Amino acid sequence: MLDTTTTRFSHVKPGDTPWRGEGLRDFFLYRDLGVAEATHGQVIAQLVKANEAPEKGTGWHRHEARFHLVYMLKGWARFMYGDQETRVEAGDMVHQRPGIVHFLFDYSPDMEYLEIVSPADFGTLDAEAPAAVPAPGKW
């Protein structure tokens, strides 16, 4: 159960937080939505968008997180989840189960998604490739 005495109300408007390049991937931009601070690190909510064309993608990895949700707001992205290729389009929601090995290898120039993860300081570890990855398309 969430301890409401250690969390606070948060309201972030579009101009309140800037897009930043200091995130997990240098080919994405990130916009903090204030949830990590409001929950004292229990949860992070951030917007992630394409910053440059996909060349090598994220590589195979897994996250050390209890909960990880991706909701595609604009465009599309192609992921490998284990040996299964998955195209995630605007309006799609993906719950990445804890520890799932995945690879984001292609995305549209307008790709933007909401990511909600617990804990806020989740870890990312490189992983062995369980399958071949298709080549990204051209922008």
The first five atom37 places (N, CA, C, CB, O) and aatype in JSON, in Angstrom:
{
  "aatype": [12, 10, 3, 16, 16, 16, 16, 1, 13, 15, 8, 19, 11, 14, 7, 3, 16, 14, 17, 1, 7, 6, 7, 10, 1, 3, 13, 13, 10, 18, 1, 3, 10, 7, 19, 0, 6, 0, 16, 8, 7, 5, 19, 9, 0, 5, 10, 19, 11, 0, 2, 6, 0, 14, 6, 11, 7, 16, 7, 17, 8, 1, 8, 6, 0, 1, 13, 8, 10, 19, 18, 12, 10, 11, 7, 17, 0, 1, 13, 12, 18, 7, 3, 5, 6, 16, 1, 19, 6, 0, 7, 3, 12, 19, 8, 5, 1, 14, 7, 9, 19, 8, 13, 10, 13, 3, 18, 15, 14, 3, 12, 6, 18, 10, 6, 9, 19, 15, 14, 0, 3, 13, 7, 16, 10, 3, 0, 6, 0, 14, 0, 0, 19, 14, 0, 14, 7, 11, 17],
  "atom_mask": [
    [1, 1, 1, 1, 1],
    [1, 1, 1, 1, 1],
    [1, 1, 1, 1, 1],
    [1, 1, 1, 1, 1],
    [1, 1, 1, 1, 1],
    [1, 1, 1, 1, 1],
    [1, 1, 1, 1, 1],
    [1, 1, 1, 1, 1],
    [1, 1, 1, 1, 1],
    [1, 1, 1, 1, 1],
    [1, 1, 1, 1, 1],
    [1, 1, 1, 1, 1],
    [1, 1, 1, 1, 1],
    [1, 1, 1, 1, 1],
    [1, 1, 1, 0, 1],
    [1, 1, 1, 1, 1],
    [1, 1, 1, 1, 1],
    [1, 1, 1, 1, 1],
    [1, 1, 1, 1, 1],
    [1, 1, 1, 1, 1],
    [1, 1, 1, 0, 1],
    [1, 1, 1, 1, 1],
    [1, 1, 1, 0, 1],
    [1, 1, 1, 1, 1],
    [1, 1, 1, 1, 1],
    [1, 1, 1, 1, 1],
    [1, 1, 1, 1, 1],
    [1, 1, 1, 1, 1],
    [1, 1, 1, 1, 1],
    [1, 1, 1, 1, 1],
    [1, 1, 1, 1, 1],
    [1, 1, 1, 1, 1],
    [1, 1, 1, 1, 1],
    [1, 1, 1, 0, 1],
    [1, 1, 1, 1, 1],
    [1, 1, 1, 1, 1],
    [1, 1, 1, 1, 1],
    [1, 1, 1, 1, 1],
    [1, 1, 1, 1, 1],
    [1, 1, 1, 1, 1],
    [1, 1, 1, 0, 1],
    [1, 1, 1, 1, 1],
    [1, 1, 1, 1, 1],
    [1, 1, 1, 1, 1],
    [1, 1, 1, 1, 1],
    [1, 1, 1, 1, 1],
    [1, 1, 1, 1, 1],
    [1, 1, 1, 1, 1],
    [1, 1, 1, 1, 1],
    [1, 1, 1, 1, 1],
    [1, 1, 1, 1, 1],
    [1, 1, 1, 1, 1],
    [1, 1, 1, 1, 1],
    [1, 1, 1, 1, 1],
    [1, 1, 1, 1, 1],
    [1, 1, 1, 1, 1],
    [1, 1, 1, 0, 1],
    [1, 1, 1, 1, 1],
    [1, 1, 1, 0, 1],
    [1, 1, 1, 1, 1],
    [1, 1, 1, 1, 1],
    [1, 1, 1, 1, 1],
    [1, 1, 1, 1, 1],
    [1, 1, 1, 1, 1],
    [1, 1, 1, 1, 1],
    [1, 1, 1, 1, 1],
    [1, 1, 1, 1, 1],
    [1, 1, 1, 1, 1],
    [1, 1, 1, 1, 1],
    [1, 1, 1, 1, 1],
    [1, 1, 1, 1, 1],
    [1, 1, 1, 1, 1],
    [1, 1, 1, 1, 1],
    [1, 1, 1, 1, 1],
    [1, 1, 1, 0, 1],
    [1, 1, 1, 1, 1],
    [1, 1, 1, 1, 1],
    [1, 1, 1, 1, 1],
    [1, 1, 1, 1, 1],
    [1, 1, 1, 1, 1],
    [1, 1, 1, 1, 1],
    [1, 1, 1, 0, 1],
    [1, 1, 1, 1, 1],
    [1, 1, 1, 1, 1],
    [1, 1, 1, 1, 1],
    [1, 1, 1, 1, 1],
    [1, 1, 1, 1, 1],
    [1, 1, 1, 1, 1],
    [1, 1, 1, 1, 1],
    [1, 1, 1, 1, 1],
    [1, 1, 1, 0, 1],
    [1, 1, 1, 1, 1],
    [1, 1, 1, 1, 1],
    [1, 1, 1, 1, 1],
    [1, 1, 1, 1, 1],
    [1, 1, 1, 1, 1],
    [1, 1, 1, 1, 1],
    [1, 1, 1, 1, 1],
    [1, 1, 1, 0, 1],
    [1, 1, 1, 1, 1],
    [1, 1, 1, 1, 1],
    [1, 1, 1, 1, 1],
    [1, 1, 1, 1, 1],
    [1, 1, 1, 1, 1],
    [1, 1, 1, 1, 1],
    [1, 1, 1, 1, 1],
    [1, 1, 1, 1, 1],
    [1, 1, 1, 1, 1],
    [1, 1, 1, 1, 1],
    [1, 1, 1, 1, 1],
    [1, 1, 1, 1, 1],
    [1, 1, 1, 1, 1],
    [1, 1, 1, 1, 1],
    [1, 1, 1, 1, 1],
    [1, 1, 1, 1, 1],
    [1, 1, 1, 1, 1],
    [1, 1, 1, 1, 1],
    [1, 1, 1, 1, 1],
    [1, 1, 1, 1, 1],
    [1, 1, 1, 1, 1],
    [1, 1, 1, 1, 1],
    [1, 1, 1, 1, 1],
    [1, 1, 1, 0, 1],
    [1, 1, 1, 1, 1],
    [1, 1, 1, 1, 1],
    [1, 1, 1, 1, 1],
    [1, 1, 1, 1, 1],
    [1, 1, 1, 1, 1],
    [1, 1, 1, 1, 1],
    [1, 1, 1, 1, 1],
    [1, 1, 1, 1, 1],
    [1, 1, 1, 1, 1],
    [1, 1, 1, 1, 1],
    [1, 1, 1, 1, 1],
    [1, 1, 1, 1, 1],
    [1, 1, 1, 1, 1],
    [1, 1, 1, 0, 1],
    [1, 1, 1, 1, 1],
    [1, 1, 1, 1, 1]
  ],
  "atom_positions": [
    [[0.85, -1.18, 0.0], [0.0, 0.0, 0.0], [0.89, 1.24, 0.0], [-0.96, 0.0, 1.22], [1.88, 1.31, 0.72]],
    [[0.53, 2.19, -0.79], [1.28, 3.45, -0.9], [1.05, 4.3, 0.35], [0.86, 4.24, -2.17], [-0.09, 4.51, 0.77]],
    [[2.12, 4.76, 0.94], [2.05, 5.6, 2.13], [1.79, 7.04, 1.69], [3.37, 5.5, 2.97], [2.71, 7.72, 1.22]],
    [[0.56, 7.5, 1.83], [0.2, 8.84, 1.38], [0.81, 9.94, 2.22], [-1.29, 8.99, 1.37], [0.79, 11.11, 1.82]],
    [[1.36, 9.61, 3.36], [2.01, 10.65, 4.18], [3.4, 10.98, 3.63], [2.11, 10.19, 5.65], [3.96, 12.01, 3.99]],
    [[3.96, 10.13, 2.78], [5.29, 10.4, 2.23], [5.24, 10.85, 0.77], [6.17, 9.17, 2.36], [6.28, 11.07, 0.15]],
    [[4.06, 10.97, 0.22], [3.92, 11.47, -1.15], [3.17, 12.79, -1.11], [3.2, 10.44, -2.06], [2.48, 13.11, -0.15]],
    [[3.32, 13.55, -2.19], [2.64, 14.84, -2.22], [1.93, 15.04, -3.55], [3.62, 15.99, -1.96], [2.21, 14.34, -4.52]],
    [[1.04, 15.98, -3.58], [0.33, 16.35, -4.8], [1.32, 16.94, -5.79], [-0.82, 17.35, -4.5], [2.25, 17.65, -5.4]],
    [[1.12, 16.65, -7.07], [1.98, 17.19, -8.11], [1.13, 17.52, -9.33], [3.1, 16.18, -8.49], [0.24, 16.76, -9.7]],
    [[1.4, 18.67, -9.94], [0.7, 19.1, -11.16], [1.72, 19.77, -12.07], [-0.51, 20.07, -10.82], [2.24, 20.84, -11.74]],
    [[2.0, 19.15, -13.2], [3.0, 19.67, -14.13], [2.31, 20.05, -15.43], [4.12, 18.64, -14.38], [1.62, 19.23, -16.04]],
    [[2.5, 21.28, -15.86], [1.97, 21.76, -17.14], [3.06, 21.63, -18.2], [1.48, 23.25, -17.02], [4.24, 21.53, -17.87]],
    [[2.67, 21.62, -19.49], [3.65, 21.41, -20.56], [4.9, 22.28, -20.49], [3.0, 21.63, -21.85], [5.99, 21.8, -20.81]],
    [[4.8, 23.53, -20.1], [5.98, 24.39, -20.05], [6.77, 24.32, -18.76], [0.0, 0.0, 0.0], [7.81, 24.98, -18.64]],
    [[6.31, 23.54, -17.79], [6.95, 23.5, -16.48], [8.31, 22.79, -16.47], [6.05, 22.83, -15.5], [9.2, 23.18, -15.72]],
    [[8.46, 21.77, -17.29], [9.71, 21.02, -17.32], [10.19, 20.92, -18.76], [9.54, 19.59, -16.7], [9.39, 20.68, -19.67]],
    [[11.48, 21.11, -18.99], [12.02, 21.1, -20.36], [12.31, 19.68, -20.86], [13.29, 21.94, -20.43], [12.43, 18.74, -20.07]],
    [[12.42, 19.54, -22.17], [12.95, 18.31, -22.76], [14.45, 18.32, -22.52], [12.61, 18.2, -24.3], [15.11, 19.34, -22.71]],
    [[14.99, 17.19, -22.11], [16.42, 17.08, -21.82], [17.02, 15.87, -22.54], [16.67, 16.97, -20.3], [16.33, 14.87, -22.8]],
    [[18.29, 15.98, -22.86], [19.0, 14.89, -23.48], [19.71, 14.0, -22.48], [0.0, 0.0, 0.0], [20.3, 12.99, -22.86]],
    [[19.67, 14.36, -21.2], [20.39, 13.58, -20.18], [19.5, 12.47, -19.65], [20.85, 14.49, -19.02], [18.97, 12.55, -18.54]],
    [[19.34, 11.43, -20.45], [18.55, 10.29, -20.01], [19.3, 9.0, -20.32], [0.0, 0.0, 0.0], [20.5, 9.01, -20.59]],
    [[18.59, 7.93, -20.26], [19.19, 6.62, -20.49], [19.79, 6.49, -21.89], [18.15, 5.54, -20.27], [20.83, 5.85, -22.04]],
    [[19.16, 7.07, -22.89], [19.6, 6.94, -24.29], [19.86, 8.32, -24.88], [18.56, 6.18, -25.13], [19.02, 9.21, -24.74]],
    [[20.99, 8.52, -25.54], [21.31, 9.83, -26.1], [20.53, 10.15, -27.37], [22.79, 9.92, -26.38], [20.52, 11.3, -27.81]],
    [[19.89, 9.17, -27.97], [19.09, 9.41, -29.18], [17.62, 9.68, -28.86], [19.2, 8.22, -30.12], [16.8, 9.78, -29.77]],
    [[17.29, 9.81, -27.57], [15.96, 10.2, -27.13], [16.06, 11.48, -26.3], [15.3, 9.06, -26.31], [17.12, 11.81, -25.77]],
    [[14.94, 12.19, -26.21], [14.8, 13.31, -25.3], [13.8, 12.9, -24.22], [14.33, 14.63, -26.05], [12.88, 12.13, -24.48]],
    [[13.99, 13.42, -23.01], [13.17, 13.04, -21.86], [12.59, 14.29, -21.21], [14.0, 12.23, -20.84], [13.24, 15.33, -21.12]],
    [[11.35, 14.17, -20.76], [10.69, 15.26, -20.05], [10.12, 14.72, -18.74], [9.56, 15.92, -20.92], [9.18, 13.91, -18.75]],
    [[10.68, 15.16, -17.64], [10.25, 14.72, -16.31], [8.87, 15.28, -16.0], [11.27, 15.16, -15.24], [8.6, 16.46, -16.26]],
    [[8.0, 14.47, -15.44], [6.65, 14.91, -15.11], [6.44, 15.13, -13.62], [5.65, 13.9, -15.61], [5.3, 15.27, -13.16]],
    [[7.53, 15.16, -12.84], [7.45, 15.53, -11.44], [7.02, 14.45, -10.47], [0.0, 0.0, 0.0], [6.92, 14.7, -9.27]],
    [[6.77, 13.26, -10.97], [6.25, 12.19, -10.11], [7.33, 11.6, -9.21], [5.63, 11.09, -10.96], [7.05, 11.25, -8.06]],
    [[8.56, 11.49, -9.7], [9.64, 10.94, -8.87], [9.84, 11.79, -7.62], [10.95, 10.85, -9.67], [9.98, 11.26, -6.51]],
    [[9.86, 13.08, -7.8], [10.01, 13.97, -6.65], [8.81, 13.88, -5.72], [10.2, 15.43, -7.11], [8.96, 13.82, -4.5]],
    [[7.61, 13.86, -6.29], [6.39, 13.82, -5.48], [6.25, 12.52, -4.69], [5.17, 14.0, -6.36], [5.65, 12.5, -3.62]],
    [[6.8, 11.42, -5.23], [6.68, 10.13, -4.55], [7.98, 9.72, -3.84], [6.3, 9.05, -5.56], [8.11, 8.59, -3.39]],
    [[8.91, 10.65, -3.75], [10.2, 10.39, -3.09], [10.88, 9.15, -3.69], [10.0, 10.19, -1.57], [11.42, 8.3, -2.98]],
    [[10.84, 9.08, -5.03], [11.55, 8.03, -5.74], [10.81, 6.71, -5.89], [0.0, 0.0, 0.0], [11.37, 5.75, -6.42]],
    [[9.57, 6.65, -5.44], [8.83, 5.4, -5.57], [8.44, 5.12, -7.02], [7.58, 5.44, -4.7], [8.39, 3.96, -7.43]],
    [[8.16, 6.17, -7.8], [7.69, 6.03, -9.18], [8.26, 7.18, -10.01], [6.12, 6.03, -9.25], [8.41, 8.29, -9.51]],
    [[8.6, 6.89, -11.27], [8.95, 7.95, -12.21], [7.93, 7.93, -13.34], [10.41, 7.76, -12.76], [7.51, 6.86, -13.79]],
    [[7.54, 9.1, -13.79], [6.71, 9.26, -14.98], [7.43, 10.27, -15.85], [5.23, 9.72, -14.63], [7.73, 11.38, -15.42]],
    [[7.69, 9.87, -17.1], [8.4, 10.77, -18.0], [7.91, 10.56, -19.43], [9.92, 10.55, -17.92], [7.45, 9.48, -19.8]],
    [[8.03, 11.62, -20.21], [7.78, 11.51, -21.64], [9.11, 11.24, -22.31], [7.1, 12.8, -22.2], [10.14, 11.79, -21.92]],
    [[9.09, 10.41, -23.33], [10.29, 10.05, -24.08], [9.95, 10.25, -25.55], [10.76, 8.57, -23.78], [8.91, 9.8, -26.02]],
    [[10.85, 10.94, -26.28], [10.58, 11.11, -27.71], [11.86, 10.95, -28.52], [9.95, 12.48, -27.97], [12.97, 11.11, -28.01]],
    [[11.67, 10.64, -29.8], [12.79, 10.46, -30.72], [13.53, 11.77, -30.87], [12.3, 9.95, -32.09], [12.93, 12.84, -30.98]],
    [[14.86, 11.68, -30.89], [15.72, 12.85, -31.05], [16.55, 12.74, -32.33], [16.63, 13.02, -29.84], [16.96, 13.75, -32.9]],
    [[16.78, 11.52, -32.78], [17.51, 11.28, -34.02], [17.11, 9.91, -34.56], [19.06, 11.36, -33.79], [16.52, 9.1, -33.85]],
    [[17.43, 9.67, -35.82], [17.05, 8.43, -36.48], [17.69, 7.22, -35.79], [17.46, 8.46, -37.96], [18.8, 7.31, -35.28]],
    [[16.97, 6.08, -35.78], [17.53, 4.88, -35.17], [18.69, 4.34, -36.0], [16.45, 3.79, -35.01], [18.56, 4.16, -37.21]],
    [[19.81, 4.1, -35.35], [20.95, 3.49, -36.03], [21.24, 2.13, -35.46], [22.2, 4.39, -35.93], [21.3, 1.14, -36.18]],
    [[21.43, 2.08, -34.15], [21.71, 0.79, -33.53], [20.65, 0.38, -32.52], [23.07, 0.83, -32.86], [20.65, -0.76, -32.05]],
    [[19.76, 1.28, -32.16], [18.72, 0.96, -31.18], [19.29, 0.89, -29.77], [0.0, 0.0, 0.0], [20.41, 1.33, -29.51]],
    [[18.5, 0.33, -28.89], [18.87, 0.29, -27.48], [19.81, -0.85, -27.11], [17.63, 0.19, -26.65], [20.42, -0.82, -26.04]],
    [[19.92, -1.83, -27.96], [20.64, -3.04, -27.6], [19.77, -3.89, -26.68], [0.0, 0.0, 0.0], [18.8, -3.41, -26.1]],
    [[20.12, -5.16, -26.56], [19.37, -6.06, -25.68], [19.64, -5.68, -24.23], [19.75, -7.54, -25.93], [20.79, -5.52, -23.82]],
    [[18.58, -5.54, -23.48], [18.71, -5.16, -22.07], [17.47, -5.57, -21.29], [18.94, -3.65, -21.94], [16.46, -6.0, -21.85]],
    [[17.58, -5.43, -19.99], [16.42, -5.62, -19.11], [16.51, -4.57, -18.02], [16.38, -7.08, -18.5], [17.58, -4.04, -17.72]],
    [[15.36, -4.27, -17.44], [15.32, -3.28, -16.38], [15.1, -3.96, -15.03], [14.22, -2.25, -16.64], [14.38, -4.95, -14.94]],
    [[15.72, -3.42, -14.01], [15.47, -3.86, -12.65], [14.38, -2.95, -12.1], [16.77, -3.82, -11.77], [14.66, -1.91, -11.49]],
    [[13.15, -3.36, -12.31], [11.99, -2.56, -11.91], [10.86, -3.49, -11.48], [11.51, -1.62, -13.07], [10.74, -4.61, -11.97]],
    [[10.06, -3.0, -10.56], [8.88, -3.76, -10.12], [7.72, -3.57, -11.09], [8.47, -3.33, -8.7], [6.87, -4.46, -11.23]],
    [[7.68, -2.41, -11.75], [6.57, -2.08, -12.64], [7.11, -1.2, -13.76], [5.4, -1.36, -11.87], [7.9, -0.29, -13.51]],
    [[6.68, -1.47, -15.01], [7.15, -0.67, -16.15], [6.05, -0.64, -17.2], [8.48, -1.25, -16.74], [5.68, -1.66, -17.77]],
    [[5.54, 0.55, -17.45], [4.46, 0.73, -18.41], [4.9, 1.72, -19.48], [3.16, 1.22, -17.72], [5.5, 2.75, -19.16]],
    [[4.61, 1.42, -20.74], [4.88, 2.32, -21.86], [3.55, 2.55, -22.57], [5.97, 1.73, -22.84], [2.89, 1.6, -22.98]],
    [[3.17, 3.82, -22.71], [1.95, 4.19, -23.44], [2.37, 5.08, -24.61], [0.91, 4.92, -22.5], [2.84, 6.19, -24.4]],
    [[2.2, 4.59, -25.84], [2.63, 5.32, -27.03], [1.64, 6.45, -27.32], [2.74, 4.36, -28.25], [0.45, 6.22, -27.55]],
    [[2.14, 7.67, -27.31], [1.32, 8.86, -27.55], [1.28, 9.26, -29.02], [1.84, 10.02, -26.72], [0.23, 9.64, -29.54]],
    [[2.43, 9.16, -29.7], [2.55, 9.55, -31.1], [3.45, 8.57, -31.82], [3.09, 11.0, -31.24], [4.35, 7.99, -31.22]],
    [[3.2, 8.39, -33.1], [4.08, 7.58, -33.93], [4.04, 6.11, -33.57], [0.0, 0.0, 0.0], [3.01, 5.58, -33.15]],
    [[5.18, 5.45, -33.74], [5.28, 4.02, -33.51], [6.73, 3.66, -33.17], [4.79, 3.22, -34.74], [7.66, 4.42, -33.41]],
    [[6.89, 2.47, -32.59], [8.21, 1.91, -32.3], [8.13, 0.41, -32.5], [8.68, 2.27, -30.86], [7.09, -0.21, -32.26]],
    [[9.25, -0.17, -32.94], [9.34, -1.63, -33.08], [10.29, -2.15, -32.02], [9.84, -2.02, -34.52], [11.43, -1.71, -31.9]],
    [[9.8, -3.1, -31.25], [10.54, -3.73, -30.17], [10.71, -5.21, -30.46], [9.82, -3.51, -28.82], [9.92, -5.81, -31.19]],
    [[11.73, -5.79, -29.89], [11.82, -7.23, -29.73], [11.62, -7.47, -28.24], [13.21, -7.83, -30.26], [12.34, -6.91, -27.42]],
    [[10.65, -8.3, -27.9], [10.46, -8.76, -26.52], [10.78, -10.25, -26.56], [8.98, -8.48, -25.97], [9.98, -11.06, -27.02]],
    [[11.97, -10.6, -26.07], [12.44, -11.97, -26.25], [12.59, -12.22, -27.74], [0.0, 0.0, 0.0], [13.27, -11.46, -28.43]],
    [[11.97, -13.28, -28.24], [12.09, -13.59, -29.68], [10.89, -13.09, -30.49], [12.25, -15.09, -29.88], [10.71, -13.5, -31.63]],
    [[10.06, -12.22, -29.9], [8.84, -11.75, -30.56], [8.96, -10.28, -30.95], [7.63, -11.95, -29.64], [9.2, -9.42, -30.11]],
    [[8.79, -10.0, -32.25], [8.77, -8.62, -32.72], [7.4, -8.02, -32.41], [9.09, -8.53, -34.25], [6.37, -8.64, -32.65]],
    [[7.4, -6.8, -31.88], [6.16, -6.13, -31.5], [6.2, -4.69, -31.99], [5.94, -6.18, -29.96], [7.13, -3.95, -31.65]],
    [[5.22, -4.29, -32.78], [5.1, -2.9, -33.23], [4.1, -2.22, -32.29], [4.64, -2.8, -34.75], [2.95, -2.64, -32.19]],
    [[4.55, -1.17, -31.63], [3.72, -0.43, -30.69], [3.37, 0.9, -31.34], [4.44, -0.23, -29.3], [4.27, 1.68, -31.68]],
    [[2.08, 1.17, -31.52], [1.61, 2.36, -32.22], [0.86, 3.28, -31.27], [0.71, 1.97, -33.4], [0.47, 2.89, -30.17]],
    [[0.67, 4.53, -31.71], [-0.06, 5.52, -30.9], [-1.35, 4.91, -30.38], [-0.35, 6.8, -31.73], [-2.14, 4.34, -31.14]],
    [[-1.56, 5.04, -29.09], [-2.74, 4.48, -28.43], [-2.5, 3.13, -27.79], [0.0, 0.0, 0.0], [-3.3, 2.68, -26.97]],
    [[-1.39, 2.46, -28.15], [-1.06, 1.15, -27.56], [-0.4, 1.33, -26.21], [-0.15, 0.35, -28.5], [0.31, 2.31, -25.97]],
    [[-0.64, 0.37, -25.33], [-0.02, 0.34, -24.02], [0.69, -0.99, -23.86], [-1.06, 0.56, -22.88], [0.15, -2.04, -24.21]],
    [[1.91, -0.95, -23.34], [2.68, -2.16, -23.08], [3.06, -2.19, -21.6], [3.96, -2.22, -23.99], [3.62, -1.23, -21.07]],
    [[2.75, -3.3, -20.95], [3.24, -3.53, -19.6], [4.44, -4.45, -19.76], [2.13, -4.15, -18.65], [4.28, -5.62, -20.13]],
    [[5.63, -3.94, -19.48], [6.84, -4.75, -19.57], [7.03, -5.45, -18.24], [8.1, -3.87, -19.92], [7.38, -4.83, -17.24]],
    [[6.78, -6.75, -18.23], [6.9, -7.48, -16.97], [8.32, -7.35, -16.42], [6.53, -8.98, -17.17], [9.26, -7.18, -17.2]],
    [[8.48, -7.42, -15.12], [9.81, -7.3, -14.53], [10.81, -8.28, -15.15], [9.73, -7.52, -13.02], [10.53, -9.48, -15.26]],
    [[11.96, -7.75, -15.55], [13.04, -8.58, -16.06], [12.95, -9.0, -17.51], [0.0, 0.0, 0.0], [13.86, -9.68, -18.0]],
    [[11.89, -8.61, -18.24], [11.77, -9.04, -19.64], [12.93, -8.46, -20.46], [10.4, -8.61, -20.23], [13.23, -7.27, -20.38]],
    [[13.56, -9.31, -21.25], [14.67, -8.9, -22.11], [14.07, -8.31, -23.38], [15.63, -10.1, -22.43], [13.23, -8.93, -24.03]],
    [[14.51, -7.1, -23.73], [13.92, -6.43, -24.88], [14.93, -5.53, -25.59], [12.72, -5.6, -24.45], [16.03, -5.29, -25.1]],
    [[14.52, -5.04, -26.78], [15.38, -4.26, -27.66], [14.47, -3.36, -28.48], [16.28, -5.18, -28.59], [13.66, -3.86, -29.26]],
    [[14.57, -2.04, -28.33], [13.84, -1.1, -29.16], [14.77, -0.8, -30.33], [13.42, 0.22, -28.36], [15.84, -0.2, -30.14]],
    [[14.38, -1.21, -31.56], [15.31, -1.12, -32.68], [14.87, -0.21, -33.81], [15.54, -2.47, -33.21], [15.66, 0.07, -34.72]],
    [[13.63, 0.27, -33.79], [13.16, 1.13, -34.88], [12.01, 1.98, -34.36], [12.72, 0.3, -36.12], [11.25, 1.53, -33.51]],
    [[11.89, 3.21, -34.87], [10.82, 4.1, -34.44], [10.63, 5.2, -35.46], [11.12, 4.7, -33.04], [11.52, 5.49, -36.26]],
    [[9.47, 5.81, -35.43], [9.14, 6.9, -36.35], [9.74, 8.21, -35.83], [7.59, 7.04, -36.52], [10.02, 8.33, -34.64]],
    [[9.94, 9.19, -36.73], [10.52, 10.47, -36.3], [9.68, 11.19, -35.25], [10.7, 11.36, -37.49], [10.21, 11.97, -34.46]],
    [[8.36, 10.94, -35.24], [7.47, 11.62, -34.29], [7.16, 10.76, -33.06], [6.18, 12.0, -34.99], [6.26, 11.11, -32.29]],
    [[7.88, 9.65, -32.88], [7.6, 8.77, -31.75], [7.69, 9.53, -30.42], [8.58, 7.58, -31.74], [8.64, 10.26, -30.17]],
    [[6.68, 9.34, -29.61], [6.66, 9.9, -28.26], [5.83, 8.98, -27.38], [6.1, 11.36, -28.24], [4.72, 8.6, -27.75]],
    [[6.37, 8.64, -26.22], [5.62, 7.78, -25.32], [5.75, 8.23, -23.87], [6.07, 6.33, -25.45], [6.71, 8.9, -23.48]],
    [[4.76, 7.84, -23.1], [4.75, 8.05, -21.65], [5.3, 6.78, -21.03], [3.31, 8.39, -21.11], [4.86, 5.68, -21.37]],
    [[6.25, 6.94, -20.13], [6.85, 5.81, -19.43], [6.65, 6.0, -17.93], [8.37, 5.66, -19.78], [6.97, 7.05, -17.38]],
    [[6.12, 4.97, -17.28], [5.91, 5.0, -15.84], [6.61, 3.77, -15.26], [4.37, 5.02, -15.47], [6.31, 2.64, -15.65]],
    [[7.53, 4.01, -14.34], [8.36, 2.92, -13.81], [8.49, 3.05, -12.29], [9.76, 2.92, -14.48], [8.55, 4.16, -11.75]],
    [[8.54, 1.91, -11.64], [8.8, 1.87, -10.2], [9.87, 0.82, -9.93], [7.5, 1.56, -9.38], [9.77, -0.32, -10.38]],
    [[10.91, 1.23, -9.2], [11.17, 2.53, -8.59], [11.7, 3.53, -9.62], [12.16, 2.39, -7.43], [12.04, 3.16, -10.74]],
    [[11.76, 4.8, -9.21], [12.21, 5.86, -10.11], [13.65, 5.67, -10.56], [12.07, 7.21, -9.43], [13.99, 6.01, -11.69]],
    [[14.48, 5.13, -9.72], [15.89, 4.93, -10.06], [16.16, 3.5, -10.53], [16.79, 5.27, -8.87], [17.18, 2.9, -10.17]],
    [[15.23, 2.97, -11.32], [15.37, 1.59, -11.81], [16.69, 1.4, -12.55], [14.18, 1.24, -12.74], [17.22, 2.33, -13.18]],
    [[17.22, 0.19, -12.47], [18.47, -0.12, -13.15], [18.23, -0.7, -14.53], [0.0, 0.0, 0.0], [17.15, -1.22, -14.82]],
    [[19.25, -0.62, -15.39], [19.21, -1.2, -16.72], [20.47, -2.03, -16.9], [19.08, -0.1, -17.82], [21.58, -1.54, -16.7]],
    [[20.3, -3.27, -17.28], [21.42, -4.19, -17.46], [21.44, -4.74, -18.87], [21.35, -5.32, -16.44], [20.39, -5.11, -19.41]],
    [[22.61, -4.81, -19.49], [22.75, -5.45, -20.79], [22.35, -6.91, -20.64], [24.2, -5.31, -21.34], [22.49, -7.51, -19.57]],
    [[21.83, -7.49, -21.75], [21.37, -8.88, -21.71], [21.82, -9.62, -22.97], [19.83, -8.93, -21.57], [22.13, -9.01, -23.99]],
    [[21.86, -10.93, -22.86], [22.17, -11.79, -24.0], [21.05, -11.69, -25.03], [22.38, -13.26, -23.54], [19.88, -11.52, -24.68]],
    [[21.41, -11.79, -26.3], [20.43, -11.71, -27.39], [19.71, -13.04, -27.54], [21.13, -11.32, -28.73], [20.33, -14.05, -27.88]],
    [[18.39, -13.08, -27.28], [17.64, -14.32, -27.46], [17.19, -14.55, -28.9], [16.44, -14.32, -26.55], [16.7, -15.63, -29.23]],
    [[17.37, -13.53, -29.76], [16.9, -13.65, -31.15], [17.61, -12.61, -32.01], [15.35, -13.49, -31.25], [18.19, -11.65, -31.5]],
    [[17.54, -12.81, -33.32], [18.07, -11.83, -34.27], [17.12, -10.63, -34.3], [18.24, -12.45, -35.69], [15.91, -10.77, -34.1]],
    [[17.68, -9.46, -34.57], [16.9, -8.22, -34.6], [16.82, -7.71, -36.04], [17.53, -7.13, -33.67], [17.85, -7.59, -36.71]],
    [[15.62, -7.42, -36.54], [15.5, -6.87, -37.9], [16.21, -5.51, -38.0], [14.02, -6.73, -38.29], [16.4, -4.83, -36.99]],
    [[16.59, -5.13, -39.2], [17.22, -3.83, -39.42], [16.17, -2.74, -39.29], [17.91, -3.76, -40.8], [15.01, -2.95, -39.66]],
    [[16.56, -1.57, -38.76], [15.61, -0.44, -38.7], [15.33, 0.07, -40.11], [16.17, 0.7, -37.82], [16.12, -0.13, -41.03]],
    [[14.18, 0.73, -40.26], [13.83, 1.33, -41.54], [14.56, 2.66, -41.71], [0.0, 0.0, 0.0], [15.37, 3.04, -40.87]],
    [[14.27, 3.34, -42.77], [14.87, 4.65, -43.06], [13.84, 5.73, -42.76], [15.36, 4.75, -44.54], [12.66, 5.57, -43.04]],
    [[14.31, 6.84, -42.18], [13.44, 8.0, -41.96], [13.27, 8.64, -43.26], [13.99, 8.99, -40.9], [12.57, 9.65, -43.37]]
  ]
}
